[in-house]
Amino acid sequence: RKARIVCLSNTFLVSGSPASLLKDDISPYFVHCHQGYWVSLSQIAALEKDEFILLDGTRIPISRTLPTEARARYFDRYQT
């Protein structure tokens, strides 16, 4: 099983699931929003009804089973 990691400057294919790659020290910076998507919170520009819009304009879906967690993680980053 391969995971595709899309970064600002490059794309990588790695072995393993995203959950196994996101260790405890970096997992707070990512949100699981769909079965196939984990998104860096710092790259989210906006939240629409059922998707995140990234800084580059990419639209990432939010699944019907994860909306509460995804939305909470998005709004938590603005609370201090």
HELIX and SHEET records of a PDB file:
HELIX    1   1 PRO A   18  LEU A   21  1                                   4    
HELIX    2   2 SER A   27  TYR A   29  5                                   3    
HELIX    3   3 LEU A   41  GLN A   43  5                                   3    
HELIX    4   4 PRO A   67  ASP A   76  1                                  10    
SHEET    1   A 2 LYS A   2  VAL A   6  0                                        
SHEET    2   A 2 THR A  11  SER A  15 -1                                        
SHEET    1   B 2 PHE A  30  HIS A  34  0                                        
SHEET    2   B 2 TYR A  37  SER A  40 -1                                        
SHEET    1   C 3 ILE A  44  GLU A  48  0                                        
SHEET    2   C 3 GLU A  51  LEU A  54 -1                                        
SHEET    3   C 3 ARG A  59  PRO A  61 -1                                        
END                                                                             
